[in-house]
Amino acid sequence: MNEITTYERLGGEEGLKALVDRFYDLMDQLPEAKTIRDLHAKDLKSSREKLFKFLSGFFGGPDLFVQQYGHPMLRRRHLPFQIGEDERDQWLLCMSQAIEELITDPELALQLRVNFARTADHMRNVGPES
């Protein structure tokens, strides 16, 4: 029996794109996310595309990021940026709010929050226990 992927539970391409777009809209709008926003290019188009492609494969959909860029090597790709607890928390603030606004399945919302918290914490490269 095939298990339903997180990608499918999100609504496939359309649902995942909506989550990524809302995440970046919030990053662009929330004053509390200024530090993390300033780490990104002025135009977020490329960031939106890369996160969508990464999450597609990460959540069991088409492995778009790997096909275009190779292995994600997330931590290595983010080493040029100082990511501490504040940056992690700002990133999670935006993603948590996007999840709260768009994901109606409480089990899926919790799963996403846990996955994103684990990954965001792994991205820290400055500060305690980085």
Secondary structure, DSSP 4 states (H G I P E B T S, - for coil): -PPPPHHHHTTHHHHHHHHHHHHHHHHHH-GGGHHHHHTS-SS-HHHHHHHHHHHHHHTTS--HHHHHH-S--HHHHHTTS---HHHHHHHHHHHHHHHHHH---HHHHHHHHHHHHHHHHHT--SSTT-
